[in-house]
Amino acid sequence: MFSRKICVAFLTVALSSFTAQAAPFNFGNGFNFGNSQCDNNNNGGQVKTITQTVTVTAAPPAKTSGNVAIANPGGNNNNNGNNNNGGGKNNNSGSNNNGGSKNNNNSNSGSNNNSNSGSNNNNNGGSNTGSNNNNGGSNTGNNNNNGGSNTGSNNNNGGSNNGGNNNSSGGSAGNNNGAGADAAQSSLTLDPKVIATGFENDGQDVPAEGQVPSLTSSNNFINFCLTVPNLPITNGKQITTGSCNPAPIGTIPSVDNMPSSKFSFPTNFGAVKSNTAFTIEMVIQNMQTGFFVNAQENYFAAPQQLNAQGQIQGHSHVVIELLSAIDQTTTTDPKKFAFFKGLNDAAVGGKLTADVTAGLPAGAYKLSSINAAANHQPVIVPIAQHGSLDDAVYVSLLPSLVLIS
């Protein structure tokens, strides 16, 4: 039926060099596999068997990165085409040269290379300059999703980023979420986890007579001071002409940790000899005293803070104002006072003291306390309806004291 012999050689290829031999196989009728050459002549049924040793070196294993497996099947073939050597798509130079074009000396130039300068969707392990890069290399640009070192913004990676809005676990400079509380405090971006959505409600859903709507904000009023451009930022200073302070209120104690103070000397409507030294004594509770900062550099410059027991960390002050009479009903002028002292030391036995070393002239006086957090702001508590956090007493300073038995 067939007029010519068919020659077939079977080679089994391993991943290392090997020796293969073609074995003769005769199907009959002149079909013999084993010759290194195909003999087109019918030799009367004679079979010629030739054994040859062939040494084959396997090509390197195919490289698989991303969506494409890369193999190097031939000589002088370039794997520079699309979808090669990059772990993604369109990341190589040249076009579709996977063993197809020869004599190109393995050097091609074009676009979409493993090392890219450009933008849009480079998924590779090389070095990219551009945007939207998803790789494990070093990128300079925007929207990089990789495990390398990036300079740009919106990077989601585990490397080291210099830029903004980075969501990473590496060492970053600026705007990192998830890198710990310390990094968050140097970030210029508001973390969504701390946005108070209640600030968007003006309170008028339950109106009351005389109630005014609250200011509202969807970003925690972080730029509120821009609404008063005529005022300087407080910036830790005591600005007598007015300012705008951007520091938040801070941590607020529970109702069980609201502070309270009471003068034990002098007592209300008590009398003290004029022009004579005396010591003010005040008991205080539910506050960790002895915490005060530089009032010239850090005034109102940080939020209120609590200790491990939930108590405000701060200090107190005492102020004495001169009255026209002990029963004065007109308001006093806060700019005027006869004596003022900050009580910066920690309370001893729950008591704070202040020495009025020169005494005061004869007259009627009001003695008040001012309890404050560490940065000198008045203490803040969690509810509106509460007792006074400070004390005030009215005292007479007399030229002489008459003891009545």
ChimeraX attribute file (.defattr): number of C-alpha atoms within 10 A of each C-alpha:
attribute: neighborCount
match mode: 1-to-1
recipient: residues
	/A:1	4
	/A:2	8
	/A:3	11
	/A:4	16
	/A:5	23
	/A:6	18
	/A:7	17
	/A:8	18
	/A:9	14
	/A:10	11
	/A:11	13
	/A:12	9
	/A:13	13
	/A:14	12
	/A:15	11
	/A:16	10
	/A:17	12
	/A:18	14
	/A:19	14
	/A:20	16
	/A:21	16
	/A:22	19
	/A:23	17
	/A:24	18
	/A:25	16
	/A:26	15
	/A:27	11
	/A:28	10
	/A:29	15
	/A:30	19
	/A:31	19
	/A:32	23
	/A:33	24
	/A:34	24
	/A:35	22
	/A:36	14
	/A:37	11
	/A:38	14
	/A:39	14
	/A:40	10
	/A:41	10
	/A:42	14
	/A:43	12
	/A:44	8
	/A:45	12
	/A:46	10
	/A:47	19
	/A:48	12
	/A:49	15
	/A:50	14
	/A:51	12
	/A:52	14
	/A:53	10
	/A:54	11
	/A:55	11
	/A:56	16
	/A:57	12
	/A:58	13
	/A:59	14
	/A:60	11
	/A:61	11
	/A:62	12
	/A:63	15
	/A:64	15
	/A:65	18
	/A:66	15
	/A:67	12
	/A:68	17
	/A:69	15
	/A:70	17
	/A:71	17
	/A:72	16
	/A:73	16
	/A:74	13
	/A:75	13
	/A:76	16
	/A:77	19
	/A:78	25
	/A:79	26
	/A:80	25
	/A:81	21
	/A:82	22
	/A:83	25
	/A:84	30
	/A:85	26
	/A:86	28
	/A:87	24
	/A:88	23
	/A:89	19
	/A:90	21
	/A:91	25
	/A:92	27
	/A:93	24
	/A:94	18
	/A:95	19
	/A:96	16
	/A:97	19
	/A:98	20
	/A:99	17
	/A:100	12
	/A:101	14
	/A:102	14
	/A:103	10
	/A:104	12
	/A:105	10
	/A:106	13
	/A:107	13
	/A:108	17
	/A:109	11
	/A:110	11
	/A:111	17
	/A:112	23
	/A:113	27
	/A:114	23
	/A:115	21
	/A:116	20
	/A:117	17
	/A:118	18
	/A:119	16
	/A:120	12
	/A:121	19
	/A:122	31
	/A:123	25
	/A:124	28
	/A:125	21
	/A:126	20
	/A:127	22
	/A:128	28
	/A:129	21
	/A:130	20
	/A:131	23
	/A:132	22
	/A:133	29
	/A:134	25
	/A:135	24
	/A:136	23
	/A:137	19
	/A:138	22
	/A:139	31
	/A:140	21
	/A:141	22
	/A:142	21
	/A:143	23
	/A:144	33
	/A:145	25
	/A:146	24
	/A:147	21
	/A:148	21
	/A:149	23
	/A:150	31
	/A:151	20
	/A:152	21
	/A:153	21
	/A:154	21
	/A:155	32
	/A:156	20
	/A:157	22
	/A:158	19
	/A:159	20
	/A:160	20
	/A:161	31
	/A:162	19
	/A:163	19
	/A:164	20
	/A:165	22
	/A:166	29
	/A:167	20
	/A:168	21
	/A:169	17
	/A:170	18
	/A:171	15
	/A:172	24
	/A:173	17
	/A:174	20
	/A:175	25
	/A:176	31
	/A:177	20
	/A:178	14
	/A:179	16
	/A:180	10
	/A:181	11
	/A:182	8
	/A:183	16
	/A:184	17
	/A:185	13
	/A:186	12
	/A:187	17
	/A:188	12
	/A:189	15
	/A:190	15
	/A:191	14
	/A:192	9
	/A:193	6
	/A:194	9
	/A:195	14
	/A:196	13
	/A:197	12
	/A:198	12
	/A:199	16
	/A:200	14
	/A:201	14
	/A:202	14
	/A:203	16
	/A:204	11
	/A:205	8
	/A:206	7
	/A:207	10
	/A:208	9
	/A:209	5
	/A:210	6
	/A:211	10
	/A:212	11
	/A:213	12
	/A:214	12
	/A:215	11
	/A:216	15
	/A:217	18
	/A:218	13
	/A:219	17
	/A:220	17
	/A:221	16
	/A:222	14
	/A:223	10
	/A:224	14
	/A:225	17
	/A:226	13
	/A:227	9
	/A:228	11
	/A:229	11
	/A:230	11
	/A:231	14
	/A:232	15
	/A:233	17
	/A:234	19
	/A:235	17
	/A:236	18
	/A:237	17
	/A:238	15
	/A:239	14
	/A:240	6
	/A:241	7
	/A:242	12
	/A:243	18
	/A:244	18
	/A:245	19
	/A:246	17
	/A:247	15
	/A:248	14
	/A:249	14
	/A:250	11
	/A:251	16
	/A:252	20
	/A:253	23
	/A:254	12
	/A:255	11
	/A:256	10
	/A:257	18
	/A:258	23
	/A:259	22
	/A:260	16
	/A:261	23
	/A:262	19
	/A:263	23
	/A:264	13
	/A:265	18
	/A:266	19
	/A:267	17
	/A:268	15
	/A:269	14
	/A:270	12
	/A:271	18
	/A:272	22
	/A:273	17
	/A:274	19
	/A:275	16
	/A:276	15
	/A:277	13
	/A:278	18
	/A:279	13
	/A:280	16
	/A:281	17
	/A:282	21
	/A:283	17
	/A:284	22
	/A:285	16
	/A:286	18
	/A:287	29
	/A:288	22
	/A:289	26
	/A:290	16
	/A:291	19
	/A:292	21
	/A:293	19
	/A:294	13
	/A:295	15
	/A:296	10
	/A:297	13
	/A:298	18
	/A:299	21
	/A:300	25
	/A:301	22
	/A:302	20
	/A:303	16
	/A:304	25
	/A:305	19
	/A:306	20
	/A:307	11
	/A:308	6
	/A:309	11
	/A:310	18
	/A:311	22
	/A:312	28
	/A:313	21
	/A:314	28
	/A:315	28
	/A:316	30
	/A:317	18
	/A:318	23
	/A:319	16
	/A:320	21
	/A:321	19
	/A:322	22
	/A:323	20
	/A:324	12
	/A:325	11
	/A:326	15
	/A:327	9
	/A:328	10
	/A:329	9
	/A:330	8
	/A:331	7
	/A:332	14
	/A:333	9
	/A:334	7
	/A:335	6
	/A:336	10
	/A:337	15
	/A:338	13
	/A:339	14
	/A:340	16
	/A:341	15
	/A:342	18
	/A:343	22
	/A:344	19
	/A:345	15
	/A:346	17
	/A:347	20
	/A:348	11
	/A:349	8
	/A:350	15
	/A:351	16
	/A:352	22
	/A:353	21
	/A:354	17
	/A:355	12
	/A:356	16
	/A:357	11
	/A:358	11
	/A:359	17
	/A:360	21
	/A:361	15
	/A:362	16
	/A:363	16
	/A:364	20
	/A:365	22
	/A:366	20
	/A:367	22
	/A:368	19
	/A:369	23
	/A:370	20
	/A:371	27
	/A:372	24
	/A:373	26
	/A:374	31
	/A:375	24
	/A:376	25
	/A:377	18
	/A:378	17
	/A:379	25
	/A:380	20
	/A:381	18
	/A:382	14
	/A:383	11
	/A:384	7
	/A:385	7
	/A:386	10
	/A:387	9
	/A:388	11
	/A:389	18
	/A:390	19
	/A:391	16
	/A:392	19
	/A:393	19
	/A:394	20
	/A:395	23
	/A:396	22
	/A:397	20
	/A:398	18
	/A:399	14
	/A:400	11
	/A:401	11
	/A:402	8
	/A:403	5
	/A:404	4
	/A:405	3
